[in-house]
Amino acid sequence: MRKLLNSELKRLTIEEFKTASKIPLVVVLDDVRSLNNIGSVFRTGDAFLVEGIHLCGITAIPPHREIQKTALGATETVKWKYFNDIQQSVSQLKSEGYKIYAIEQVDDSISLNKFTPCPTDKIAVILGNEIKGVSDLILSQIHGSIEIPQFGTKHSLNISVCAGIVIWHFFLHMRK
């Protein structure tokens, strides 16, 4: 066994990435405080060809040195938009025909392992603030909530870890 060289990894160029077929998934970050979380979501979004990222509220935007540390250039490949308020993002996504789900622990959430997205659906997932999560107002306006099953004493995950699990799940089901 040997580690692959960078030249063997078949990485896309920025131009190739921009024209590559994406999965119809938009990740919405609402009031995310951690610049490392933001950068990690960009990097994961690049790895699994998400359509885009919406940055809302106090969520920092590129270019930012602390985001770049974890994004490693993914802010140059993954399309992103900034919205002052998440309501603007949700309204736009609805008008474009997206099904919108929060990644949140609520009483009628769907377990991620039981959620199979249709490859032809356009879906957006919302990851909320590290402390407050997704607001009740937004929860009342979207299609539902998806929850990652957890079995230990801690029933919360870091946003970057949560995003990685969710994006990978969607990639497996939506990649054409």
Chimera marker file (.cmm) of the C-alpha trace (Angstrom):
<marker_set name="trace">
<marker id="1" x="0.000" y="0.000" z="0.000" r="1" g="1" b="0" radius="0.5"/>
<marker id="2" x="1.240" y="3.488" z="-0.824" r="1" g="1" b="0" radius="0.5"/>
<marker id="3" x="-0.194" y="6.961" z="-0.640" r="1" g="1" b="0" radius="0.5"/>
<marker id="4" x="-1.271" y="8.424" z="-3.942" r="1" g="1" b="0" radius="0.5"/>
<marker id="5" x="0.610" y="11.386" z="-5.293" r="1" g="1" b="0" radius="0.5"/>
<marker id="6" x="-1.280" y="14.633" z="-5.908" r="1" g="1" b="0" radius="0.5"/>
<marker id="7" x="-0.803" y="14.060" z="-9.632" r="1" g="1" b="0" radius="0.5"/>
<marker id="8" x="-2.677" y="10.733" z="-9.318" r="1" g="1" b="0" radius="0.5"/>
<marker id="9" x="-5.782" y="12.150" z="-7.613" r="1" g="1" b="0" radius="0.5"/>
<marker id="10" x="-7.536" y="13.275" z="-10.810" r="1" g="1" b="0" radius="0.5"/>
<marker id="11" x="-8.411" y="16.672" z="-9.349" r="1" g="1" b="0" radius="0.5"/>
<marker id="12" x="-10.510" y="18.986" z="-11.449" r="1" g="1" b="0" radius="0.5"/>
<marker id="13" x="-9.190" y="22.383" z="-12.391" r="1" g="1" b="0" radius="0.5"/>
<marker id="14" x="-11.291" y="25.369" z="-11.302" r="1" g="1" b="0" radius="0.5"/>
<marker id="15" x="-12.602" y="25.656" z="-14.858" r="1" g="1" b="0" radius="0.5"/>
<marker id="16" x="-13.466" y="21.936" z="-15.001" r="1" g="1" b="0" radius="0.5"/>
<marker id="17" x="-15.214" y="22.161" z="-11.623" r="1" g="1" b="0" radius="0.5"/>
<marker id="18" x="-17.352" y="25.079" z="-12.735" r="1" g="1" b="0" radius="0.5"/>
<marker id="19" x="-18.645" y="23.114" z="-15.739" r="1" g="1" b="0" radius="0.5"/>
<marker id="20" x="-18.941" y="19.745" z="-13.959" r="1" g="1" b="0" radius="0.5"/>
<marker id="21" x="-22.393" y="18.319" z="-13.273" r="1" g="1" b="0" radius="0.5"/>
<marker id="22" x="-23.447" y="19.219" z="-9.723" r="1" g="1" b="0" radius="0.5"/>
<marker id="23" x="-25.892" y="17.532" z="-7.395" r="1" g="1" b="0" radius="0.5"/>
<marker id="24" x="-29.023" y="19.705" z="-7.041" r="1" g="1" b="0" radius="0.5"/>
<marker id="25" x="-28.277" y="20.594" z="-3.414" r="1" g="1" b="0" radius="0.5"/>
<marker id="26" x="-27.876" y="24.039" z="-1.878" r="1" g="1" b="0" radius="0.5"/>
<marker id="27" x="-26.476" y="24.298" z="1.652" r="1" g="1" b="0" radius="0.5"/>
<marker id="28" x="-27.787" y="27.260" z="3.642" r="1" g="1" b="0" radius="0.5"/>
<marker id="29" x="-25.725" y="28.477" z="6.604" r="1" g="1" b="0" radius="0.5"/>
<marker id="30" x="-27.716" y="30.763" z="8.899" r="1" g="1" b="0" radius="0.5"/>
<marker id="31" x="-25.944" y="32.848" z="11.529" r="1" g="1" b="0" radius="0.5"/>
<marker id="32" x="-22.988" y="30.455" z="11.693" r="1" g="1" b="0" radius="0.5"/>
<marker id="33" x="-20.317" y="32.057" z="13.863" r="1" g="1" b="0" radius="0.5"/>
<marker id="34" x="-17.339" y="29.761" z="13.311" r="1" g="1" b="0" radius="0.5"/>
<marker id="35" x="-15.189" y="30.705" z="10.351" r="1" g="1" b="0" radius="0.5"/>
<marker id="36" x="-13.689" y="27.213" z="10.446" r="1" g="1" b="0" radius="0.5"/>
<marker id="37" x="-17.180" y="25.696" z="10.090" r="1" g="1" b="0" radius="0.5"/>
<marker id="38" x="-17.879" y="27.947" z="7.115" r="1" g="1" b="0" radius="0.5"/>
<marker id="39" x="-14.608" y="27.005" z="5.424" r="1" g="1" b="0" radius="0.5"/>
<marker id="40" x="-15.200" y="23.309" z="6.079" r="1" g="1" b="0" radius="0.5"/>
<marker id="41" x="-18.650" y="23.443" z="4.497" r="1" g="1" b="0" radius="0.5"/>
<marker id="42" x="-17.122" y="25.042" z="1.395" r="1" g="1" b="0" radius="0.5"/>
<marker id="43" x="-14.478" y="22.331" z="1.228" r="1" g="1" b="0" radius="0.5"/>
<marker id="44" x="-17.029" y="19.545" z="1.634" r="1" g="1" b="0" radius="0.5"/>
<marker id="45" x="-19.297" y="21.227" z="-0.901" r="1" g="1" b="0" radius="0.5"/>
<marker id="46" x="-16.424" y="21.218" z="-3.373" r="1" g="1" b="0" radius="0.5"/>
<marker id="47" x="-15.586" y="17.569" z="-2.679" r="1" g="1" b="0" radius="0.5"/>
<marker id="48" x="-19.139" y="16.417" z="-3.387" r="1" g="1" b="0" radius="0.5"/>
<marker id="49" x="-20.128" y="18.863" z="-6.137" r="1" g="1" b="0" radius="0.5"/>
<marker id="50" x="-22.931" y="20.775" z="-4.410" r="1" g="1" b="0" radius="0.5"/>
<marker id="51" x="-24.745" y="23.310" z="-6.522" r="1" g="1" b="0" radius="0.5"/>
<marker id="52" x="-24.109" y="26.161" z="-4.114" r="1" g="1" b="0" radius="0.5"/>
<marker id="53" x="-24.011" y="27.645" z="-0.639" r="1" g="1" b="0" radius="0.5"/>
<marker id="54" x="-26.143" y="30.444" z="0.798" r="1" g="1" b="0" radius="0.5"/>
<marker id="55" x="-24.532" y="32.445" z="3.587" r="1" g="1" b="0" radius="0.5"/>
<marker id="56" x="-27.066" y="34.278" z="5.752" r="1" g="1" b="0" radius="0.5"/>
<marker id="57" x="-27.129" y="36.763" z="8.623" r="1" g="1" b="0" radius="0.5"/>
<marker id="58" x="-23.919" y="36.984" z="10.653" r="1" g="1" b="0" radius="0.5"/>
<marker id="59" x="-22.290" y="34.166" z="8.682" r="1" g="1" b="0" radius="0.5"/>
<marker id="60" x="-18.996" y="35.553" z="7.394" r="1" g="1" b="0" radius="0.5"/>
<marker id="61" x="-18.304" y="35.687" z="3.678" r="1" g="1" b="0" radius="0.5"/>
<marker id="62" x="-15.203" y="35.084" z="1.575" r="1" g="1" b="0" radius="0.5"/>
<marker id="63" x="-12.593" y="36.275" z="1.139" r="1" g="1" b="0" radius="0.5"/>
<marker id="64" x="-11.561" y="35.852" z="4.758" r="1" g="1" b="0" radius="0.5"/>
<marker id="65" x="-8.269" y="34.446" z="5.968" r="1" g="1" b="0" radius="0.5"/>
<marker id="66" x="-9.861" y="32.216" z="8.612" r="1" g="1" b="0" radius="0.5"/>
<marker id="67" x="-12.384" y="30.765" z="6.135" r="1" g="1" b="0" radius="0.5"/>
<marker id="68" x="-9.609" y="30.112" z="3.626" r="1" g="1" b="0" radius="0.5"/>
<marker id="69" x="-7.618" y="28.102" z="6.186" r="1" g="1" b="0" radius="0.5"/>
<marker id="70" x="-10.163" y="25.306" z="6.079" r="1" g="1" b="0" radius="0.5"/>
<marker id="71" x="-11.733" y="25.946" z="2.653" r="1" g="1" b="0" radius="0.5"/>
<marker id="72" x="-8.364" y="25.581" z="0.895" r="1" g="1" b="0" radius="0.5"/>
<marker id="73" x="-9.588" y="27.435" z="-2.177" r="1" g="1" b="0" radius="0.5"/>
<marker id="74" x="-13.103" y="25.945" z="-2.320" r="1" g="1" b="0" radius="0.5"/>
<marker id="75" x="-14.552" y="29.457" z="-2.070" r="1" g="1" b="0" radius="0.5"/>
<marker id="76" x="-13.227" y="29.908" z="-5.609" r="1" g="1" b="0" radius="0.5"/>
<marker id="77" x="-15.034" y="26.841" z="-6.944" r="1" g="1" b="0" radius="0.5"/>
<marker id="78" x="-18.345" y="26.503" z="-5.091" r="1" g="1" b="0" radius="0.5"/>
<marker id="79" x="-20.929" y="29.131" z="-6.053" r="1" g="1" b="0" radius="0.5"/>
<marker id="80" x="-22.157" y="31.134" z="-3.097" r="1" g="1" b="0" radius="0.5"/>
<marker id="81" x="-24.526" y="33.994" z="-2.343" r="1" g="1" b="0" radius="0.5"/>
<marker id="82" x="-24.943" y="36.182" z="0.709" r="1" g="1" b="0" radius="0.5"/>
<marker id="83" x="-28.328" y="37.173" z="2.157" r="1" g="1" b="0" radius="0.5"/>
<marker id="84" x="-28.800" y="39.672" z="5.003" r="1" g="1" b="0" radius="0.5"/>
<marker id="85" x="-31.646" y="37.539" z="6.284" r="1" g="1" b="0" radius="0.5"/>
<marker id="86" x="-32.390" y="33.841" z="5.849" r="1" g="1" b="0" radius="0.5"/>
<marker id="87" x="-35.954" y="34.759" z="4.817" r="1" g="1" b="0" radius="0.5"/>
<marker id="88" x="-34.509" y="36.119" z="1.567" r="1" g="1" b="0" radius="0.5"/>
<marker id="89" x="-32.680" y="32.846" z="0.907" r="1" g="1" b="0" radius="0.5"/>
<marker id="90" x="-35.752" y="30.720" z="1.687" r="1" g="1" b="0" radius="0.5"/>
<marker id="91" x="-37.972" y="32.892" z="-0.517" r="1" g="1" b="0" radius="0.5"/>
<marker id="92" x="-35.563" y="32.638" z="-3.437" r="1" g="1" b="0" radius="0.5"/>
<marker id="93" x="-35.156" y="28.879" z="-3.045" r="1" g="1" b="0" radius="0.5"/>
<marker id="94" x="-38.931" y="28.365" z="-2.885" r="1" g="1" b="0" radius="0.5"/>
<marker id="95" x="-39.444" y="30.490" z="-6.001" r="1" g="1" b="0" radius="0.5"/>
<marker id="96" x="-36.883" y="28.301" z="-7.801" r="1" g="1" b="0" radius="0.5"/>
<marker id="97" x="-38.708" y="25.081" z="-6.831" r="1" g="1" b="0" radius="0.5"/>
<marker id="98" x="-36.462" y="23.795" z="-4.045" r="1" g="1" b="0" radius="0.5"/>
<marker id="99" x="-37.674" y="21.508" z="-1.279" r="1" g="1" b="0" radius="0.5"/>
<marker id="100" x="-36.187" y="22.960" z="1.890" r="1" g="1" b="0" radius="0.5"/>
<marker id="101" x="-35.235" y="20.977" z="4.984" r="1" g="1" b="0" radius="0.5"/>
<marker id="102" x="-33.627" y="22.046" z="8.243" r="1" g="1" b="0" radius="0.5"/>
<marker id="103" x="-30.972" y="19.822" z="9.730" r="1" g="1" b="0" radius="0.5"/>
<marker id="104" x="-32.408" y="20.027" z="13.198" r="1" g="1" b="0" radius="0.5"/>
<marker id="105" x="-33.725" y="17.999" z="16.112" r="1" g="1" b="0" radius="0.5"/>
<marker id="106" x="-37.473" y="18.568" z="16.214" r="1" g="1" b="0" radius="0.5"/>
<marker id="107" x="-40.419" y="16.424" z="17.284" r="1" g="1" b="0" radius="0.5"/>
<marker id="108" x="-41.355" y="15.275" z="13.785" r="1" g="1" b="0" radius="0.5"/>
<marker id="109" x="-37.962" y="15.159" z="12.105" r="1" g="1" b="0" radius="0.5"/>
<marker id="110" x="-37.068" y="12.507" z="9.541" r="1" g="1" b="0" radius="0.5"/>
<marker id="111" x="-34.086" y="10.348" z="10.418" r="1" g="1" b="0" radius="0.5"/>
<marker id="112" x="-31.338" y="10.876" z="7.837" r="1" g="1" b="0" radius="0.5"/>
<marker id="113" x="-30.957" y="7.123" z="7.344" r="1" g="1" b="0" radius="0.5"/>
<marker id="114" x="-34.657" y="6.963" z="6.356" r="1" g="1" b="0" radius="0.5"/>
<marker id="115" x="-34.546" y="9.975" z="4.031" r="1" g="1" b="0" radius="0.5"/>
<marker id="116" x="-33.897" y="9.118" z="0.388" r="1" g="1" b="0" radius="0.5"/>
<marker id="117" x="-33.855" y="12.206" z="-1.812" r="1" g="1" b="0" radius="0.5"/>
<marker id="118" x="-35.023" y="11.857" z="-5.381" r="1" g="1" b="0" radius="0.5"/>
<marker id="119" x="-32.103" y="12.579" z="-7.751" r="1" g="1" b="0" radius="0.5"/>
<marker id="120" x="-34.300" y="14.922" z="-9.791" r="1" g="1" b="0" radius="0.5"/>
<marker id="121" x="-35.503" y="17.017" z="-6.837" r="1" g="1" b="0" radius="0.5"/>
<marker id="122" x="-33.860" y="20.320" z="-6.081" r="1" g="1" b="0" radius="0.5"/>
<marker id="123" x="-33.173" y="20.371" z="-2.350" r="1" g="1" b="0" radius="0.5"/>
<marker id="124" x="-31.806" y="22.899" z="0.117" r="1" g="1" b="0" radius="0.5"/>
<marker id="125" x="-30.670" y="22.055" z="3.635" r="1" g="1" b="0" radius="0.5"/>
<marker id="126" x="-30.378" y="24.654" z="6.370" r="1" g="1" b="0" radius="0.5"/>
<marker id="127" x="-27.731" y="24.478" z="9.084" r="1" g="1" b="0" radius="0.5"/>
<marker id="128" x="-28.392" y="27.005" z="11.832" r="1" g="1" b="0" radius="0.5"/>
<marker id="129" x="-26.471" y="28.841" z="14.501" r="1" g="1" b="0" radius="0.5"/>
<marker id="130" x="-24.142" y="26.738" z="16.664" r="1" g="1" b="0" radius="0.5"/>
<marker id="131" x="-26.130" y="27.517" z="19.823" r="1" g="1" b="0" radius="0.5"/>
<marker id="132" x="-29.689" y="28.366" z="18.724" r="1" g="1" b="0" radius="0.5"/>
<marker id="133" x="-29.994" y="26.118" z="15.669" r="1" g="1" b="0" radius="0.5"/>
<marker id="134" x="-32.592" y="26.886" z="13.005" r="1" g="1" b="0" radius="0.5"/>
<marker id="135" x="-35.185" y="29.441" z="14.113" r="1" g="1" b="0" radius="0.5"/>
<marker id="136" x="-38.787" y="28.422" z="14.850" r="1" g="1" b="0" radius="0.5"/>
<marker id="137" x="-39.992" y="30.945" z="12.264" r="1" g="1" b="0" radius="0.5"/>
<marker id="138" x="-37.987" y="29.264" z="9.497" r="1" g="1" b="0" radius="0.5"/>
<marker id="139" x="-38.993" y="25.785" z="10.712" r="1" g="1" b="0" radius="0.5"/>
<marker id="140" x="-42.632" y="26.793" z="10.188" r="1" g="1" b="0" radius="0.5"/>
<marker id="141" x="-41.975" y="27.822" z="6.562" r="1" g="1" b="0" radius="0.5"/>
<marker id="142" x="-40.080" y="24.847" z="5.151" r="1" g="1" b="0" radius="0.5"/>
<marker id="143" x="-40.881" y="21.309" z="4.013" r="1" g="1" b="0" radius="0.5"/>
<marker id="144" x="-39.475" y="19.492" z="7.023" r="1" g="1" b="0" radius="0.5"/>
<marker id="145" x="-36.542" y="18.643" z="9.204" r="1" g="1" b="0" radius="0.5"/>
<marker id="146" x="-33.917" y="15.935" z="8.909" r="1" g="1" b="0" radius="0.5"/>
<marker id="147" x="-32.079" y="14.628" z="11.949" r="1" g="1" b="0" radius="0.5"/>
<marker id="148" x="-28.839" y="12.657" z="12.116" r="1" g="1" b="0" radius="0.5"/>
<marker id="149" x="-29.397" y="9.750" z="14.521" r="1" g="1" b="0" radius="0.5"/>
<marker id="150" x="-27.011" y="9.855" z="17.465" r="1" g="1" b="0" radius="0.5"/>
<marker id="151" x="-26.552" y="7.291" z="20.173" r="1" g="1" b="0" radius="0.5"/>
<marker id="152" x="-24.067" y="8.609" z="22.751" r="1" g="1" b="0" radius="0.5"/>
<marker id="153" x="-24.357" y="11.056" z="25.626" r="1" g="1" b="0" radius="0.5"/>
<marker id="154" x="-23.876" y="14.110" z="23.395" r="1" g="1" b="0" radius="0.5"/>
<marker id="155" x="-26.743" y="14.731" z="21.018" r="1" g="1" b="0" radius="0.5"/>
<marker id="156" x="-25.168" y="17.445" z="18.955" r="1" g="1" b="0" radius="0.5"/>
<marker id="157" x="-22.541" y="17.582" z="16.244" r="1" g="1" b="0" radius="0.5"/>
<marker id="158" x="-20.240" y="20.327" z="15.092" r="1" g="1" b="0" radius="0.5"/>
<marker id="159" x="-21.692" y="22.039" z="12.003" r="1" g="1" b="0" radius="0.5"/>
<marker id="160" x="-18.793" y="20.967" z="9.804" r="1" g="1" b="0" radius="0.5"/>
<marker id="161" x="-19.209" y="17.328" z="10.860" r="1" g="1" b="0" radius="0.5"/>
<marker id="162" x="-22.980" y="17.507" z="10.416" r="1" g="1" b="0" radius="0.5"/>
<marker id="163" x="-22.585" y="19.082" z="6.967" r="1" g="1" b="0" radius="0.5"/>
<marker id="164" x="-20.127" y="16.371" z="5.936" r="1" g="1" b="0" radius="0.5"/>
<marker id="165" x="-22.506" y="13.581" z="6.892" r="1" g="1" b="0" radius="0.5"/>
<marker id="166" x="-25.529" y="15.225" z="5.265" r="1" g="1" b="0" radius="0.5"/>
<marker id="167" x="-23.772" y="16.267" z="2.046" r="1" g="1" b="0" radius="0.5"/>
<marker id="168" x="-22.273" y="12.790" z="1.624" r="1" g="1" b="0" radius="0.5"/>
<marker id="169" x="-25.712" y="11.212" z="2.144" r="1" g="1" b="0" radius="0.5"/>
<marker id="170" x="-27.239" y="13.468" z="-0.509" r="1" g="1" b="0" radius="0.5"/>
<marker id="171" x="-24.325" y="12.884" z="-2.893" r="1" g="1" b="0" radius="0.5"/>
<marker id="172" x="-24.799" y="9.109" z="-2.669" r="1" g="1" b="0" radius="0.5"/>
<marker id="173" x="-28.477" y="9.416" z="-3.595" r="1" g="1" b="0" radius="0.5"/>
<marker id="174" x="-28.388" y="12.309" z="-6.060" r="1" g="1" b="0" radius="0.5"/>
<marker id="175" x="-25.252" y="11.784" z="-8.113" r="1" g="1" b="0" radius="0.5"/>
<marker id="176" x="-26.208" y="10.952" z="-11.667" r="1" g="1" b="0" radius="0.5"/>
<link id1="1" id2="2" r="1" g="1" b="0" radius="0.2"/>
<link id1="2" id2="3" r="1" g="1" b="0" radius="0.2"/>
<link id1="3" id2="4" r="1" g="1" b="0" radius="0.2"/>
<link id1="4" id2="5" r="1" g="1" b="0" radius="0.2"/>
<link id1="5" id2="6" r="1" g="1" b="0" radius="0.2"/>
<link id1="6" id2="7" r="1" g="1" b="0" radius="0.2"/>
<link id1="7" id2="8" r="1" g="1" b="0" radius="0.2"/>
<link id1="8" id2="9" r="1" g="1" b="0" radius="0.2"/>
<link id1="9" id2="10" r="1" g="1" b="0" radius="0.2"/>
<link id1="10" id2="11" r="1" g="1" b="0" radius="0.2"/>
<link id1="11" id2="12" r="1" g="1" b="0" radius="0.2"/>
<link id1="12" id2="13" r="1" g="1" b="0" radius="0.2"/>
<link id1="13" id2="14" r="1" g="1" b="0" radius="0.2"/>
<link id1="14" id2="15" r="1" g="1" b="0" radius="0.2"/>
<link id1="15" id2="16" r="1" g="1" b="0" radius="0.2"/>
<link id1="16" id2="17" r="1" g="1" b="0" radius="0.2"/>
<link id1="17" id2="18" r="1" g="1" b="0" radius="0.2"/>
<link id1="18" id2="19" r="1" g="1" b="0" radius="0.2"/>
<link id1="19" id2="20" r="1" g="1" b="0" radius="0.2"/>
<link id1="20" id2="21" r="1" g="1" b="0" radius="0.2"/>
<link id1="21" id2="22" r="1" g="1" b="0" radius="0.2"/>
<link id1="22" id2="23" r="1" g="1" b="0" radius="0.2"/>
<link id1="23" id2="24" r="1" g="1" b="0" radius="0.2"/>
<link id1="24" id2="25" r="1" g="1" b="0" radius="0.2"/>
<link id1="25" id2="26" r="1" g="1" b="0" radius="0.2"/>
<link id1="26" id2="27" r="1" g="1" b="0" radius="0.2"/>
<link id1="27" id2="28" r="1" g="1" b="0" radius="0.2"/>
<link id1="28" id2="29" r="1" g="1" b="0" radius="0.2"/>
<link id1="29" id2="30" r="1" g="1" b="0" radius="0.2"/>
<link id1="30" id2="31" r="1" g="1" b="0" radius="0.2"/>
<link id1="31" id2="32" r="1" g="1" b="0" radius="0.2"/>
<link id1="32" id2="33" r="1" g="1" b="0" radius="0.2"/>
<link id1="33" id2="34" r="1" g="1" b="0" radius="0.2"/>
<link id1="34" id2="35" r="1" g="1" b="0" radius="0.2"/>
<link id1="35" id2="36" r="1" g="1" b="0" radius="0.2"/>
<link id1="36" id2="37" r="1" g="1" b="0" radius="0.2"/>
<link id1="37" id2="38" r="1" g="1" b="0" radius="0.2"/>
<link id1="38" id2="39" r="1" g="1" b="0" radius="0.2"/>
<link id1="39" id2="40" r="1" g="1" b="0" radius="0.2"/>
<link id1="40" id2="41" r="1" g="1" b="0" radius="0.2"/>
<link id1="41" id2="42" r="1" g="1" b="0" radius="0.2"/>
<link id1="42" id2="43" r="1" g="1" b="0" radius="0.2"/>
<link id1="43" id2="44" r="1" g="1" b="0" radius="0.2"/>
<link id1="44" id2="45" r="1" g="1" b="0" radius="0.2"/>
<link id1="45" id2="46" r="1" g="1" b="0" radius="0.2"/>
<link id1="46" id2="47" r="1" g="1" b="0" radius="0.2"/>
<link id1="47" id2="48" r="1" g="1" b="0" radius="0.2"/>
<link id1="48" id2="49" r="1" g="1" b="0" radius="0.2"/>
<link id1="49" id2="50" r="1" g="1" b="0" radius="0.2"/>
<link id1="50" id2="51" r="1" g="1" b="0" radius="0.2"/>
<link id1="51" id2="52" r="1" g="1" b="0" radius="0.2"/>
<link id1="52" id2="53" r="1" g="1" b="0" radius="0.2"/>
<link id1="53" id2="54" r="1" g="1" b="0" radius="0.2"/>
<link id1="54" id2="55" r="1" g="1" b="0" radius="0.2"/>
<link id1="55" id2="56" r="1" g="1" b="0" radius="0.2"/>
<link id1="56" id2="57" r="1" g="1" b="0" radius="0.2"/>
<link id1="57" id2="58" r="1" g="1" b="0" radius="0.2"/>
<link id1="58" id2="59" r="1" g="1" b="0" radius="0.2"/>
<link id1="59" id2="60" r="1" g="1" b="0" radius="0.2"/>
<link id1="60" id2="61" r="1" g="1" b="0" radius="0.2"/>
<link id1="61" id2="62" r="1" g="1" b="0" radius="0.2"/>
<link id1="62" id2="63" r="1" g="1" b="0" radius="0.2"/>
<link id1="63" id2="64" r="1" g="1" b="0" radius="0.2"/>
<link id1="64" id2="65" r="1" g="1" b="0" radius="0.2"/>
<link id1="65" id2="66" r="1" g="1" b="0" radius="0.2"/>
<link id1="66" id2="67" r="1" g="1" b="0" radius="0.2"/>
<link id1="67" id2="68" r="1" g="1" b="0" radius="0.2"/>
<link id1="68" id2="69" r="1" g="1" b="0" radius="0.2"/>
<link id1="69" id2="70" r="1" g="1" b="0" radius="0.2"/>
<link id1="70" id2="71" r="1" g="1" b="0" radius="0.2"/>
<link id1="71" id2="72" r="1" g="1" b="0" radius="0.2"/>
<link id1="72" id2="73" r="1" g="1" b="0" radius="0.2"/>
<link id1="73" id2="74" r="1" g="1" b="0" radius="0.2"/>
<link id1="74" id2="75" r="1" g="1" b="0" radius="0.2"/>
<link id1="75" id2="76" r="1" g="1" b="0" radius="0.2"/>
<link id1="76" id2="77" r="1" g="1" b="0" radius="0.2"/>
<link id1="77" id2="78" r="1" g="1" b="0" radius="0.2"/>
<link id1="78" id2="79" r="1" g="1" b="0" radius="0.2"/>
<link id1="79" id2="80" r="1" g="1" b="0" radius="0.2"/>
<link id1="80" id2="81" r="1" g="1" b="0" radius="0.2"/>
<link id1="81" id2="82" r="1" g="1" b="0" radius="0.2"/>
<link id1="82" id2="83" r="1" g="1" b="0" radius="0.2"/>
<link id1="83" id2="84" r="1" g="1" b="0" radius="0.2"/>
<link id1="84" id2="85" r="1" g="1" b="0" radius="0.2"/>
<link id1="85" id2="86" r="1" g="1" b="0" radius="0.2"/>
<link id1="86" id2="87" r="1" g="1" b="0" radius="0.2"/>
<link id1="87" id2="88" r="1" g="1" b="0" radius="0.2"/>
<link id1="88" id2="89" r="1" g="1" b="0" radius="0.2"/>
<link id1="89" id2="90" r="1" g="1" b="0" radius="0.2"/>
<link id1="90" id2="91" r="1" g="1" b="0" radius="0.2"/>
<link id1="91" id2="92" r="1" g="1" b="0" radius="0.2"/>
<link id1="92" id2="93" r="1" g="1" b="0" radius="0.2"/>
<link id1="93" id2="94" r="1" g="1" b="0" radius="0.2"/>
<link id1="94" id2="95" r="1" g="1" b="0" radius="0.2"/>
<link id1="95" id2="96" r="1" g="1" b="0" radius="0.2"/>
<link id1="96" id2="97" r="1" g="1" b="0" radius="0.2"/>
<link id1="97" id2="98" r="1" g="1" b="0" radius="0.2"/>
<link id1="98" id2="99" r="1" g="1" b="0" radius="0.2"/>
<link id1="99" id2="100" r="1" g="1" b="0" radius="0.2"/>
<link id1="100" id2="101" r="1" g="1" b="0" radius="0.2"/>
<link id1="101" id2="102" r="1" g="1" b="0" radius="0.2"/>
<link id1="102" id2="103" r="1" g="1" b="0" radius="0.2"/>
<link id1="103" id2="104" r="1" g="1" b="0" radius="0.2"/>
<link id1="104" id2="105" r="1" g="1" b="0" radius="0.2"/>
<link id1="105" id2="106" r="1" g="1" b="0" radius="0.2"/>
<link id1="106" id2="107" r="1" g="1" b="0" radius="0.2"/>
<link id1="107" id2="108" r="1" g="1" b="0" radius="0.2"/>
<link id1="108" id2="109" r="1" g="1" b="0" radius="0.2"/>
<link id1="109" id2="110" r="1" g="1" b="0" radius="0.2"/>
<link id1="110" id2="111" r="1" g="1" b="0" radius="0.2"/>
<link id1="111" id2="112" r="1" g="1" b="0" radius="0.2"/>
<link id1="112" id2="113" r="1" g="1" b="0" radius="0.2"/>
<link id1="113" id2="114" r="1" g="1" b="0" radius="0.2"/>
<link id1="114" id2="115" r="1" g="1" b="0" radius="0.2"/>
<link id1="115" id2="116" r="1" g="1" b="0" radius="0.2"/>
<link id1="116" id2="117" r="1" g="1" b="0" radius="0.2"/>
<link id1="117" id2="118" r="1" g="1" b="0" radius="0.2"/>
<link id1="118" id2="119" r="1" g="1" b="0" radius="0.2"/>
<link id1="119" id2="120" r="1" g="1" b="0" radius="0.2"/>
<link id1="120" id2="121" r="1" g="1" b="0" radius="0.2"/>
<link id1="121" id2="122" r="1" g="1" b="0" radius="0.2"/>
<link id1="122" id2="123" r="1" g="1" b="0" radius="0.2"/>
<link id1="123" id2="124" r="1" g="1" b="0" radius="0.2"/>
<link id1="124" id2="125" r="1" g="1" b="0" radius="0.2"/>
<link id1="125" id2="126" r="1" g="1" b="0" radius="0.2"/>
<link id1="126" id2="127" r="1" g="1" b="0" radius="0.2"/>
<link id1="127" id2="128" r="1" g="1" b="0" radius="0.2"/>
<link id1="128" id2="129" r="1" g="1" b="0" radius="0.2"/>
<link id1="129" id2="130" r="1" g="1" b="0" radius="0.2"/>
<link id1="130" id2="131" r="1" g="1" b="0" radius="0.2"/>
<link id1="131" id2="132" r="1" g="1" b="0" radius="0.2"/>
<link id1="132" id2="133" r="1" g="1" b="0" radius="0.2"/>
<link id1="133" id2="134" r="1" g="1" b="0" radius="0.2"/>
<link id1="134" id2="135" r="1" g="1" b="0" radius="0.2"/>
<link id1="135" id2="136" r="1" g="1" b="0" radius="0.2"/>
<link id1="136" id2="137" r="1" g="1" b="0" radius="0.2"/>
<link id1="137" id2="138" r="1" g="1" b="0" radius="0.2"/>
<link id1="138" id2="139" r="1" g="1" b="0" radius="0.2"/>
<link id1="139" id2="140" r="1" g="1" b="0" radius="0.2"/>
<link id1="140" id2="141" r="1" g="1" b="0" radius="0.2"/>
<link id1="141" id2="142" r="1" g="1" b="0" radius="0.2"/>
<link id1="142" id2="143" r="1" g="1" b="0" radius="0.2"/>
<link id1="143" id2="144" r="1" g="1" b="0" radius="0.2"/>
<link id1="144" id2="145" r="1" g="1" b="0" radius="0.2"/>
<link id1="145" id2="146" r="1" g="1" b="0" radius="0.2"/>
<link id1="146" id2="147" r="1" g="1" b="0" radius="0.2"/>
<link id1="147" id2="148" r="1" g="1" b="0" radius="0.2"/>
<link id1="148" id2="149" r="1" g="1" b="0" radius="0.2"/>
<link id1="149" id2="150" r="1" g="1" b="0" radius="0.2"/>
<link id1="150" id2="151" r="1" g="1" b="0" radius="0.2"/>
<link id1="151" id2="152" r="1" g="1" b="0" radius="0.2"/>
<link id1="152" id2="153" r="1" g="1" b="0" radius="0.2"/>
<link id1="153" id2="154" r="1" g="1" b="0" radius="0.2"/>
<link id1="154" id2="155" r="1" g="1" b="0" radius="0.2"/>
<link id1="155" id2="156" r="1" g="1" b="0" radius="0.2"/>
<link id1="156" id2="157" r="1" g="1" b="0" radius="0.2"/>
<link id1="157" id2="158" r="1" g="1" b="0" radius="0.2"/>
<link id1="158" id2="159" r="1" g="1" b="0" radius="0.2"/>
<link id1="159" id2="160" r="1" g="1" b="0" radius="0.2"/>
<link id1="160" id2="161" r="1" g="1" b="0" radius="0.2"/>
<link id1="161" id2="162" r="1" g="1" b="0" radius="0.2"/>
<link id1="162" id2="163" r="1" g="1" b="0" radius="0.2"/>
<link id1="163" id2="164" r="1" g="1" b="0" radius="0.2"/>
<link id1="164" id2="165" r="1" g="1" b="0" radius="0.2"/>
<link id1="165" id2="166" r="1" g="1" b="0" radius="0.2"/>
<link id1="166" id2="167" r="1" g="1" b="0" radius="0.2"/>
<link id1="167" id2="168" r="1" g="1" b="0" radius="0.2"/>
<link id1="168" id2="169" r="1" g="1" b="0" radius="0.2"/>
<link id1="169" id2="170" r="1" g="1" b="0" radius="0.2"/>
<link id1="170" id2="171" r="1" g="1" b="0" radius="0.2"/>
<link id1="171" id2="172" r="1" g="1" b="0" radius="0.2"/>
<link id1="172" id2="173" r="1" g="1" b="0" radius="0.2"/>
<link id1="173" id2="174" r="1" g="1" b="0" radius="0.2"/>
<link id1="174" id2="175" r="1" g="1" b="0" radius="0.2"/>
<link id1="175" id2="176" r="1" g="1" b="0" radius="0.2"/>
</marker_set>
